[in-house]
Amino acid sequence: MTRIPTKQEVLDWISANPTLTSKRDIAKAFGIKGADRIDLKRVLRELEAEGHLEKRKRSYRDPDRLPPVSVLQVKAPNADGDLFARPLEWHGEGVEPIVLVLPRASDPALGEGDRILARLTVVHEEDHNYEARLIRKIGANPRKIVGIFRKTAEGGRIVPIDKAGQNEWSVADSATLSARDGELVEAEQAGPKRMGLPRARIVERLGDPSAPKAVSLIAIHQHGIPDDFPDKVIAEADRAKPAGLSGREDMRDLPLVTIDPSDARDHDDACYAHADDDPKNPGGHVIWVAIADVAHYVTPGSALDREARKRGNSTYFPDRVVPMLPDRLSGDLCSLHEGVPRATMAVRMRIDADGNKIDHSFHRGLMRSAASLAYEDVQKAIDGAPNDKTGPLLDEVIKPLYAAYHALRDARERRQPLDLDLPERRIVLDDNGNVTSVAFRDRLDAHKLIEEFMILANVAAAETLIAKRRPLLFRVHEEPAPEKLESLRETAQAAGLTLAKGQVLQTRHLNALLNAAAGTEEAELINLSTLRSMAQAYYSPENYGHFGLALRNYAHFTSPIRRYSDLIVHRALITAHGWGDDGLSQEEIDRLEETAEHISDTERRSMMAERDTTDRYLAAYLSERVGSEFTGRISGIARFGAFVKLDETGADGLVPVRSLGREFFHFDREAGTLMGADTGLIIAIGQRVSVKLTEATPVTGGLELELLSIEDQDMPRGGSGGRGRAGRTAPKRKAVQAKRKKDKIKRKVERKRRQTR
């Protein structure tokens, strides 16, 4: 007979292996087989009855665990100099766990009584149960400054890069961190304000202002993105406590899971699906989408609310995030961490076998994520290669999610939303902020699954509020302007393709064009041209529909941690269902139009800052490859030159018209071409080219290129980037001058394009 483990041995195993907690996993770990499993089952039931374990479907979990991100209070160092802290969010019935703080060299000094926000790791040491890494001190919210350090005899001064009327800051000799004159530095206010220049201490040397590590900070200040929270906002966030079950539905038994990038630090949406057991819906599915209940913590008119509205949204850079909400909320109380009770706003949706939504209902509850999963791991699991974490969830959680997704995918194909094929770039940085690689993100079914679930939830939110006649903010995407559509039609025609004319434009017409171009040399050109023809999406209290998604009713509901628009929709749902006094206030309703315009502007501001930052990182990355040759495609034409998108990195560089030789180039805005007056050379959007990188300027993000060949044809001598200029007389221009009229140039453009295909 196999020895049955003791209760303590079982508890130790579950604590050390939180992803292997099914009865089968435990039996395998202790070598228990056959009839001996009955005795193991008895031990597990006794542990459950005693409150040491809780059963979730077929697995067991320790209910007395701290959240992965927790608030701690630092204790006095012990005799060995170790720094311990007590958790302020301990709700278990057992002995309070002991947490050892592991400070890094760059962390600020911590003392007894300090409250910190920290990321925890479970360990099994004799004197502690968790190890903590500092995220930030709570209550310490000094003002931050980014600027150029100027050395003086007494220490130095900081000249802020934000030129919005800010004073310089003085830095004592002991607080310079040995910064050099001209370096870009990050500093914080030192001490109270007094007469004279305000005082600061340098907390980080960022080096050369043009270096990669400084790029995002420059963009933040140039675009006026608020990156420091006022003290009142931090204090309000720090006072927040985890939401309880009062007034909420208990959804903790639903095996909701979060699926995010592998490096995600917060999780604002979770999902779960299962087959619908209603006999009237054969082959149908039930889909749950649960979103962090941010409205519980960020109430109308509060300091948190005012700051969130001011920011409008979070802004994402390759090396940092400027969040809409402080860490205490975005990384902790409003993050659906695995195994931790969290307040949620959830929607239950039923779809039929064809993916059509039958009905839906919203719920305000308390959930507990069964697992935090990564896109890649979920995809590998469904493809037949599960790991220790996804394996136990494969049959009961992951496969039903994909079954529901396949039905939604079929419905999507019938709806025909705009289906652009434009890979997303991923910039990878090392610890010093240098770009190590630029790649294109894989587009997995796991990504598409979450995307379809979120779209369906957003539609449900809009439909509910319309039905209940409640004000809200819609996500609006209008159809292309006639002139942009005509330009796209001309581009398609020049590529030998057709975009239907004389009918009401629908996304399926554009998809037909994209499908016709797929797999051809013109595919990227048509995708880019279609994207450029699109209007920019925005927020509005009026419903004008979403053209790109081919949806009549659409609102943003699924990301209230990072978008203020979603918080407005959450509050509207609270008011519509009578769930509390933290719904949409009359004051907010009265200024919905103003809010819509403001957050549409902040969204565009973030997009510009993110784009500028990406350009600067790419310029810094390519600055070491000046003189190298690249392949690419003409992506834009202007009077001053041609823009080329490089295949390897997706970076955009400029071929200045002055580098094309001594001949004059005619710019045709409507045709999107440059035409050489001497050689007849035509440079047009979509052409394949090879170029040489002649200049990369990280400060501006600019790349300058020399054109070497077009469509595998070397540049003609008359337009060869200045080669052979000395002693050369320009050829006669009479033949081309006779053809300068726009209609004749257009005919030649079309003829030349046909010849190069």
C-alpha positions in Angstrom: 0.0 0.0 0.0 1.3 3.4 -1.0 1.9 5.9 1.9 -0.7 8.7 2.0 0.9 12.1 2.5 0.1 14.0 5.7 -2.1 17.1 5.5 0.9 19.4 6.0 2.7 17.6 3.1 -0.3 18.2 0.9 -0.5 21.9 1.9 3.3 22.3 1.3 2.9 20.8 -2.2 0.0 23.1 -3.2 1.8 26.1 -1.9 4.9 25.3 -3.8 3.1 24.3 -7.0 0.1 26.6 -7.5 -0.4 25.5 -11.1 -0.5 21.8 -10.3 -3.4 21.6 -7.9 -5.8 19.1 -9.3 -6.4 15.8 -7.5 -4.6 14.1 -10.4 -1.6 16.4 -10.0 -1.4 15.8 -6.3 -1.8 12.0 -6.7 1.0 11.9 -9.3 3.3 14.0 -7.1 3.0 11.5 -4.2 2.9 8.4 -6.4 -0.6 7.5 -5.4 -2.5 5.1 -7.8 -5.6 3.0 -8.0 -7.7 2.5 -4.8 -5.3 4.6 -2.7 -6.7 7.7 -4.4 -9.8 7.3 -2.2 -7.7 7.9 0.9 -6.1 11.0 -0.8 -9.6 12.3 -1.6 -10.5 11.9 2.1 -7.4 14.0 3.2 -8.3 16.7 0.7 -11.9 16.8 1.9 -10.8 17.2 5.5 -8.4 20.0 4.5 -11.3 21.7 2.7 -13.6 21.3 5.7 -11.0 22.7 8.0 -10.7 25.8 5.8 -7.1 25.2 4.7 -8.1 24.6 1.1 -11.0 25.6 -1.2 -12.1 23.6 -4.1 -12.5 25.2 -7.5 -13.9 22.8 -10.0 -11.3 20.0 -9.9 -8.4 21.9 -8.3 -7.6 23.0 -4.8 -6.2 26.4 -3.9 -4.8 28.0 -0.7 -7.3 30.8 0.2 -4.7 32.5 2.5 -2.4 34.0 -0.1 -1.3 37.6 -0.6 -1.9 39.4 -3.9 1.1 39.5 -6.3 1.2 43.2 -5.8 0.6 44.3 -2.2 0.9 47.2 0.1 3.4 46.6 2.9 4.6 48.5 6.0 8.3 48.3 6.6 9.6 47.2 10.0 12.8 48.2 11.7 15.9 46.2 10.4 16.7 43.2 12.5 20.1 42.4 14.1 21.4 41.1 10.7 20.3 44.2 8.9 17.5 42.4 7.0 14.4 44.5 6.2 11.0 42.8 6.8 7.6 44.2 6.2 4.0 43.3 7.3 1.3 43.0 4.7 -1.6 45.6 5.1 -4.0 43.5 3.0 -3.8 40.2 5.0 -7.3 38.8 5.2 -6.5 35.1 6.0 -7.4 33.3 9.1 -3.9 31.8 9.7 -0.7 33.4 10.9 0.2 36.6 9.2 2.9 35.9 6.6 6.3 37.3 6.9 7.7 39.3 4.0 11.4 40.0 3.3 12.1 43.2 1.3 15.0 42.8 -1.2 16.1 46.3 -2.1 17.9 47.0 -5.3 20.9 49.4 -5.4 18.7 52.0 -7.2 15.9 51.9 -4.7 15.4 54.7 -2.3 16.3 54.2 1.3 13.5 52.6 3.4 12.9 53.0 7.1 10.6 51.8 9.8 7.0 52.8 9.2 7.4 53.4 5.4 4.5 52.1 3.4 5.4 50.6 0.0 3.8 49.1 -3.0 5.7 45.9 -3.8 5.7 42.9 -6.1 5.7 39.6 -4.2 7.2 36.2 -4.9 6.2 33.1 -2.8 9.2 31.4 -1.1 9.6 28.7 1.5 12.3 29.9 3.9 12.6 29.4 7.6 12.1 33.0 8.5 9.8 34.4 5.7 7.1 33.3 3.3 7.4 36.1 0.6 10.1 38.2 -0.9 9.2 41.7 -2.1 10.7 44.0 -4.8 9.8 47.7 -4.4 7.6 49.3 -7.0 7.4 52.6 -5.2 7.1 54.2 -1.8 3.6 55.2 -0.8 3.1 58.7 0.5 6.3 59.9 -1.1 5.3 61.7 -4.3 8.1 64.3 -5.0 7.8 66.4 -8.1 9.8 65.1 -11.0 11.9 67.2 -13.4 13.6 66.1 -16.6 16.2 68.5 -18.0 19.7 69.3 -19.0 22.3 69.5 -16.1 24.6 72.6 -16.1 27.5 72.3 -13.7 28.4 75.2 -11.5 30.9 75.8 -8.7 28.2 75.1 -6.0 26.8 72.0 -7.7 24.7 72.8 -10.7 21.4 73.7 -12.2 18.8 71.8 -14.2 17.3 73.5 -17.2 13.9 71.7 -17.9 13.3 70.5 -21.4 9.7 71.6 -21.0 9.9 75.2 -21.9 6.4 76.1 -20.6 7.7 78.9 -18.4 9.3 76.7 -15.8 12.2 78.0 -13.6 15.6 76.4 -13.4 16.3 74.2 -10.4 19.4 74.3 -8.2 21.2 71.2 -7.3 23.5 70.9 -4.3 27.0 69.5 -4.9 26.1 66.5 -2.8 22.9 65.8 -4.9 24.4 65.8 -8.4 24.9 62.0 -8.7 28.2 63.0 -10.4 26.3 64.2 -13.5 28.3 65.8 -16.2 27.6 69.2 -17.8 25.2 68.8 -20.7 23.7 65.5 -19.6 20.0 64.8 -19.6 18.9 64.0 -16.0 15.8 63.1 -14.1 15.5 64.8 -10.7 13.0 65.2 -7.9 12.2 68.1 -5.7 14.4 68.2 -2.6 12.9 69.7 0.5 10.2 72.4 0.8 10.0 75.4 -1.5 11.9 78.5 -0.2 13.2 81.8 -1.5 15.2 81.6 -4.7 15.4 78.7 -7.2 13.6 75.5 -6.1 16.0 72.7 -5.1 16.3 69.3 -6.6 18.3 66.1 -6.3 19.2 64.1 -9.3 17.8 60.6 -9.1 19.0 59.3 -12.5 21.5 60.2 -15.2 20.1 59.7 -18.6 23.3 60.6 -20.4 23.3 62.1 -23.9 20.0 63.9 -24.6 19.9 62.1 -27.9 20.5 58.7 -26.4 17.7 56.0 -26.6 17.1 56.0 -22.8 16.1 59.7 -22.9 13.7 59.3 -25.9 10.4 58.6 -24.1 11.0 61.2 -21.4 11.6 63.8 -24.1 8.4 62.8 -25.8 6.4 63.0 -22.6 7.5 66.5 -21.9 7.4 67.7 -25.6 3.8 66.6 -25.9 2.7 67.7 -22.5 1.7 64.3 -21.1 1.3 64.5 -17.3 3.6 61.9 -15.8 3.5 62.9 -12.1 0.4 62.4 -10.0 -0.5 65.2 -7.6 -0.1 64.4 -3.9 -3.9 64.4 -3.3 -4.3 61.8 -6.1 -1.7 59.5 -4.6 -3.1 59.9 -1.1 -6.6 59.1 -2.3 -5.3 56.0 -4.1 -3.4 54.9 -1.1 -6.4 55.1 1.1 -8.4 52.7 -1.2 -9.2 49.3 0.3 -10.1 46.1 -1.6 -13.8 45.8 -2.4 -15.9 43.3 -0.4 -18.9 41.1 -1.4 -21.5 43.5 0.0 -23.9 44.5 -2.8 -22.2 42.3 -5.3 -22.8 38.9 -6.9 -20.4 36.2 -5.8 -18.6 35.2 -9.0 -15.5 33.7 -7.4 -16.4 30.1 -8.5 -16.4 31.1 -12.2 -13.0 30.0 -13.7 -12.4 33.3 -15.3 -8.8 33.6 -16.7 -6.8 36.6 -17.9 -4.9 36.3 -21.2 -2.3 39.0 -21.8 1.3 39.5 -23.1 3.9 37.5 -21.2 5.4 40.6 -19.7 2.0 42.2 -18.6 2.0 43.6 -15.1 -1.7 44.4 -14.9 -4.7 42.5 -16.0 -7.9 44.4 -16.6 -10.1 41.8 -18.4 -10.9 38.2 -17.9 -13.0 35.7 -19.8 -14.7 32.3 -19.5 -16.9 30.3 -21.9 -18.9 27.1 -21.9 -21.5 25.4 -24.0 -25.0 26.7 -23.5 -27.2 24.0 -21.8 -30.4 25.6 -23.1 -32.0 23.1 -25.4 -33.4 26.0 -27.4 -29.8 27.0 -28.3 -28.2 23.8 -29.7 -24.5 24.3 -30.4 -24.6 27.7 -28.7 -22.1 29.2 -26.2 -22.2 31.3 -23.1 -19.4 33.9 -22.9 -18.4 35.8 -19.8 -16.2 38.9 -20.0 -15.3 40.4 -16.6 -13.6 43.8 -16.4 -12.0 45.5 -13.4 -14.6 47.7 -11.6 -12.6 50.9 -11.6 -15.7 53.0 -11.0 -15.8 51.6 -7.4 -12.5 53.3 -6.7 -12.6 56.3 -9.0 -15.8 58.2 -8.1 -17.2 61.3 -9.9 -15.6 64.5 -8.8 -12.8 62.9 -6.7 -9.1 63.8 -7.1 -8.5 60.5 -8.8 -11.4 61.2 -11.3 -10.2 64.7 -12.1 -6.7 63.5 -12.8 -7.9 60.5 -14.9 -10.1 62.8 -17.0 -7.2 65.2 -17.4 -4.9 62.4 -18.7 -7.7 60.8 -20.8 -5.8 57.5 -21.3 -2.6 55.7 -20.5 0.4 56.2 -22.9 2.6 53.3 -23.8 6.3 53.6 -24.8 8.8 50.8 -25.4 10.5 51.4 -22.1 7.7 52.7 -19.8 4.0 53.4 -19.3 2.5 56.7 -18.3 -0.7 55.4 -16.6 -4.0 57.0 -16.3 -4.3 55.8 -12.7 -1.7 55.4 -9.9 0.0 52.0 -9.4 -2.1 51.3 -6.3 -5.1 51.0 -8.6 -3.7 50.1 -12.1 -1.2 47.5 -10.8 -3.1 46.3 -7.7 -6.7 46.8 -6.7 -7.9 47.1 -10.3 -5.7 44.4 -11.7 -7.3 40.9 -11.9 -4.4 39.0 -10.4 -4.6 35.3 -10.2 -6.2 33.9 -7.1 -7.1 37.3 -5.6 -10.7 38.5 -5.0 -11.3 41.6 -7.2 -14.3 43.8 -7.9 -15.6 43.4 -11.4 -18.2 44.6 -13.9 -19.1 41.6 -16.0 -21.3 40.8 -18.9 -22.8 37.4 -19.7 -23.5 36.9 -23.4 -25.2 34.0 -25.2 -24.4 33.3 -28.8 -25.9 30.7 -31.1 -23.9 28.1 -33.1 -23.4 30.7 -35.9 -21.9 33.3 -33.5 -24.9 35.6 -33.4 -25.5 37.2 -30.0 -28.9 36.1 -28.7 -29.0 38.0 -25.4 -26.8 39.5 -22.7 -26.9 40.7 -19.1 -24.5 42.8 -17.0 -23.5 42.0 -13.4 -21.6 43.8 -10.7 -19.7 41.2 -8.7 -16.6 39.9 -7.0 -14.4 37.5 -9.0 -11.2 35.6 -8.5 -9.1 34.9 -11.5 -8.3 31.2 -11.9 -5.1 31.9 -13.8 -3.0 34.6 -15.4 -2.1 33.2 -18.9 0.1 34.5 -21.7 -1.1 34.6 -25.3 1.7 32.4 -26.5 1.2 29.7 -23.9 -2.6 29.6 -24.6 -1.9 29.2 -28.3 0.6 26.4 -27.7 -1.8 24.6 -25.5 -4.6 24.6 -28.1 -2.0 23.6 -30.7 -1.1 20.5 -28.6 1.8 21.6 -26.5 0.4 22.6 -23.1 2.7 23.5 -20.2 2.3 23.0 -16.5 0.0 26.0 -16.2 -2.2 25.6 -19.2 -2.4 21.8 -19.1 -4.8 21.5 -16.2 -7.0 24.2 -17.8 -7.0 22.9 -21.3 -10.2 20.8 -21.4 -12.4 22.9 -19.1 -11.3 26.4 -19.8 -9.2 26.9 -22.9 -11.0 24.6 -25.4 -14.4 26.1 -24.6 -12.9 29.6 -25.2 -11.7 28.6 -28.6 -15.0 26.9 -29.4 -16.9 30.1 -28.7 -14.3 32.1 -30.7 -14.7 29.9 -33.8 -18.4 30.7 -33.7 -17.7 34.4 -33.4 -15.1 34.2 -36.2 -17.8 32.8 -38.5 -20.1 35.7 -37.6 -17.3 38.2 -38.2 -16.7 36.8 -41.7 -20.4 37.4 -42.5 -20.3 40.9 -41.0 -17.1 41.7 -43.0 -15.4 44.4 -40.8 -12.3 46.0 -42.4 -9.6 43.4 -42.6 -6.3 45.2 -42.9 -3.0 43.2 -42.9 -0.6 45.6 -41.3 1.8 43.8 -38.9 2.6 45.6 -35.6 6.2 46.4 -34.8 7.8 45.4 -31.5 10.8 47.3 -30.3 12.9 45.3 -27.8 15.2 47.3 -25.4 18.0 46.2 -23.1 18.4 47.5 -19.5 20.2 50.6 -20.8 17.4 51.6 -23.1 19.2 50.6 -26.3 17.2 48.9 -29.1 18.4 45.2 -29.4 15.9 44.2 -32.1 12.9 45.3 -34.1 10.5 42.6 -35.1 6.9 42.2 -36.1 4.5 40.7 -33.6 2.9 37.4 -34.3 -0.8 37.5 -34.8 -2.1 34.4 -33.0 -5.6 33.1 -32.7 -5.3 33.7 -29.0 -5.0 37.5 -29.8 -8.0 37.3 -32.1 -10.0 35.4 -29.5 -9.6 38.1 -26.9 -10.2 40.8 -29.5 -13.6 39.2 -30.6 -14.7 38.8 -27.0 -13.9 42.4 -26.2 -15.7 43.7 -29.3 -18.8 41.7 -28.4 -18.7 43.0 -24.8 -18.4 46.6 -26.1 -21.4 46.1 -28.4 -23.4 44.7 -25.5 -22.6 47.8 -23.4 -23.7 50.2 -26.1 -26.9 48.2 -26.8 -27.8 48.1 -23.1 -27.4 51.8 -22.5 -29.3 52.7 -25.7 -32.2 50.4 -24.6 -32.2 51.9 -21.1 -32.0 55.4 -22.6 -28.9 56.4 -20.7 -26.3 58.9 -21.9 -22.9 57.5 -22.8 -19.9 58.0 -25.0 -19.9 56.1 -28.3 -16.7 55.1 -30.1 -17.3 56.6 -33.6 -15.6 55.7 -36.8 -17.1 57.4 -39.9 -16.7 56.3 -43.5 -13.9 57.7 -45.6 -14.2 61.2 -47.1 -15.1 61.2 -50.8 -11.7 62.7 -51.9 -9.8 60.1 -49.9 -11.9 57.4 -51.4 -11.2 58.7 -54.9 -7.5 58.7 -54.2 -7.6 55.1 -53.0 -9.6 54.2 -56.2 -6.9 55.8 -58.4 -4.2 53.9 -56.5 -6.0 50.7 -57.0 -6.6 51.3 -60.7 -2.9 52.1 -61.2 -2.1 48.8 -59.6 -4.4 47.0 -62.0 -7.1 46.5 -59.3 -10.7 47.8 -59.0 -12.6 49.5 -56.2 -16.4 49.5 -56.9 -17.8 52.9 -57.7 -21.4 54.3 -57.7 -22.7 52.5 -54.7 -22.9 53.1 -50.9 -19.4 52.1 -49.6 -19.3 49.1 -47.3 -16.3 47.4 -45.6 -16.9 44.3 -47.8 -16.1 46.4 -50.9 -12.7 47.4 -49.3 -12.1 43.8 -48.2 -12.7 42.6 -51.8 -9.9 45.1 -52.9 -7.6 43.9 -50.1 -8.2 40.2 -50.9 -7.5 40.9 -54.6 -4.2 42.4 -53.7 -3.2 39.7 -51.1 -0.2 37.8 -52.1 0.9 40.2 -54.8 3.6 42.9 -54.9 0.8 45.5 -54.4 -0.5 44.0 -51.2 1.4 46.4 -48.8 0.6 49.4 -51.0 -3.1 48.7 -51.0 -3.2 48.0 -47.3 -1.4 51.3 -46.5 -3.5 53.3 -48.9 -6.7 51.9 -47.5 -5.5 52.8 -44.0 -4.7 56.3 -45.1 -8.2 56.7 -46.6 -9.8 56.0 -43.2 -11.2 58.7 -41.0 -9.8 58.8 -37.5 -12.0 57.3 -34.8 -13.2 59.5 -32.0 -15.6 59.7 -29.0 -19.0 61.3 -29.1 -22.2 61.3 -27.1 -24.0 60.9 -30.5 -24.1 57.6 -32.2 -22.7 57.7 -35.8 -21.7 54.0 -35.9 -18.4 52.3 -36.4 -17.6 51.9 -40.1 -14.4 49.9 -39.7 -15.9 47.3 -37.5 -19.2 47.3 -39.5 -21.2 47.9 -36.3 -24.1 50.2 -35.7 -23.7 50.4 -31.9 -20.3 50.5 -30.3 -18.8 51.9 -27.1 -15.6 51.2 -25.2 -16.3 49.2 -22.0 -13.3 46.8 -21.6 -10.4 49.0 -20.4 -11.4 51.5 -17.7 -7.9 51.2 -16.2 -6.4 52.9 -19.3 -9.2 54.8 -21.0 -11.5 57.4 -19.4 -14.2 56.7 -22.0 -14.6 53.2 -20.6 -15.0 54.6 -17.1 -17.8 56.8 -18.3 -19.6 53.7 -19.8 -19.1 51.8 -16.5 -20.7 54.6 -14.6 -23.6 54.8 -17.1 -24.2 51.0 -16.6 -24.2 51.5 -12.8 -26.8 54.2 -13.0 -28.9 52.3 -15.5 -29.0 49.2 -13.2 -29.3 51.1 -10.0 -26.2 49.6 -8.5 -25.1 52.4 -6.3 -24.3 56.1 -6.0 -21.0 55.9 -7.9 -22.7 56.0 -11.3 -22.8 58.8 -13.9 -23.5 62.2 -12.3 -25.7 64.9 -13.8 -22.6 67.1 -14.0 -20.8 64.5 -16.1 -23.9 64.1 -18.3 -24.0 67.9 -18.9 -20.4 68.0 -20.1 -20.3 64.7 -22.1 -19.6 66.5 -25.3 -16.8 68.4 -23.8 -15.3 65.2 -22.3 -15.6 63.4 -25.6 -13.7 66.1 -27.4 -11.0 66.3 -24.6 -10.3 62.6 -24.5 -10.3 62.3 -28.3 -7.5 65.0 -28.2 -5.6 63.2 -25.4 -5.8 60.0 -27.4 -4.3 61.7 -30.5 -1.6 63.3 -28.2 -0.6 59.9 -27.0 -0.5 58.5 -30.5 1.8 61.3 -31.6 4.1 60.8 -28.6 4.2 57.1 -29.1 4.9 57.5 -32.9 7.7 60.1 -32.3 9.3 57.9 -29.7 9.3 54.9 -32.0 10.8 57.0 -34.7 13.6 58.2 -32.4 14.3 54.6 -31.1 14.6 53.4 -34.7 16.8 56.3 -35.7 19.1 55.5 -32.7 19.1 51.8 -33.6 19.9 52.5 -37.3 22.5 55.2 -36.5 25.2 52.5 -36.2 24.3 51.3 -39.7 24.8 54.5 -41.7 26.1 53.5 -45.1 24.3 50.2 -45.2 21.9 49.2 -47.9 18.2 48.3 -47.4 15.2 47.3 -49.4 11.8 48.9 -49.0 8.8 50.4 -50.7 7.9 54.0 -51.5 5.2 54.9 -48.9 4.7 58.6 -49.6 5.4 61.4 -52.0 5.9 65.0 -51.3 7.3 68.0 -53.2 10.5 67.8 -51.3 11.1 64.0 -51.7 9.9 60.5 -51.4 9.3 58.5 -48.2 10.5 54.9 -48.0 9.3 52.3 -45.6 12.2 49.8 -44.9 11.3 46.1 -45.0 13.6 45.1 -42.1 12.3 47.5 -39.4 9.3 49.2 -40.8 11.1 52.6 -40.3 10.2 55.5 -42.6 13.1 57.4 -44.2 13.2 60.3 -46.6 14.9 60.4 -50.0 15.3 64.2 -50.5 14.5 65.5 -54.0 17.8 67.3 -53.9 19.7 64.0 -53.8 18.1 62.8 -57.0 20.4 64.7 -59.3 20.4 68.1 -61.0 17.2 67.6 -63.0 13.9 69.2 -61.9 11.2 66.8 -60.6 7.5 67.6 -61.2 5.3 66.9 -58.2 1.8 65.6 -59.0 -0.2 65.7 -55.8 -3.2 63.9 -57.3 -1.3 61.1 -58.9 1.1 60.8 -56.0 4.3 61.0 -58.2 7.5 62.7 -58.8 8.6 62.8 -62.5 12.1 63.8 -63.7 12.1 66.6 -66.3 15.2 65.2 -68.1 15.0 61.4 -67.7 11.2 60.9 -67.4 11.9 58.9 -64.3 8.7 58.3 -62.3 8.8 57.8 -58.5 5.4 56.6 -57.3 3.8 55.2 -54.1 4.2 51.4 -53.9 7.3 51.0 -55.9 10.0 48.5 -54.6 13.3 50.2 -54.1 16.8 49.7 -52.7 18.3 52.5 -50.7 21.4 53.5 -48.7 21.1 55.0 -45.3 23.1 58.3 -45.4 22.0 59.9 -42.1 20.2 58.9 -38.9 19.4 61.6 -36.3 18.0 60.1 -33.0 17.1 63.6 -31.6 14.5 64.1 -34.3 13.9 60.5 -35.3 14.9 61.4 -38.9 16.4 59.0 -41.5 17.8 60.2 -44.7 18.2 57.8 -47.6 19.9 57.7 -51.0 17.9 56.0 -53.8 19.9 53.2 -55.5 17.3 51.4 -57.6 13.6 51.3 -58.4 11.8 48.0 -59.3 15.3 46.4 -59.6 16.4 49.0 -62.2 19.4 51.1 -61.3 18.8 54.8 -61.0 19.4 56.5 -64.4 22.5 58.7 -64.6 20.5 61.9 -64.9 18.9 61.3 -61.5 21.6 59.3 -59.7 21.8 61.0 -56.4 24.4 63.5 -57.6 26.8 60.9 -59.1 28.8 62.2 -62.0 27.7 65.8 -61.7 31.0 67.4 -62.3 31.4 68.7 -65.9 28.1 67.3 -66.9 25.6 69.4 -68.9 21.9 68.8 -68.4 20.2 67.1 -71.5 17.7 69.0 -73.5 14.3 69.2 -71.9 12.1 70.0 -74.9 10.7 66.5 -75.2 9.4 66.5 -71.6 8.5 70.1 -71.4 5.9 69.5 -74.2 4.2 67.0 -71.9 3.8 69.0 -68.7 0.1 69.3 -68.8 -1.5 67.3 -66.1 -3.6 65.1 -68.3 -0.6 64.0 -70.4 1.5 63.4 -67.3 -1.2 61.2 -65.8 -1.3 59.1 -69.0 2.5 58.6 -68.8 2.3 57.7 -65.1 -0.2 55.0 -65.8 1.8 53.6 -68.7 5.1 53.6 -66.7 3.3 51.8 -63.8 2.0 49.1 -66.2 5.5 48.6 -67.6 7.0 48.0 -64.1 4.5 45.4 -63.0 
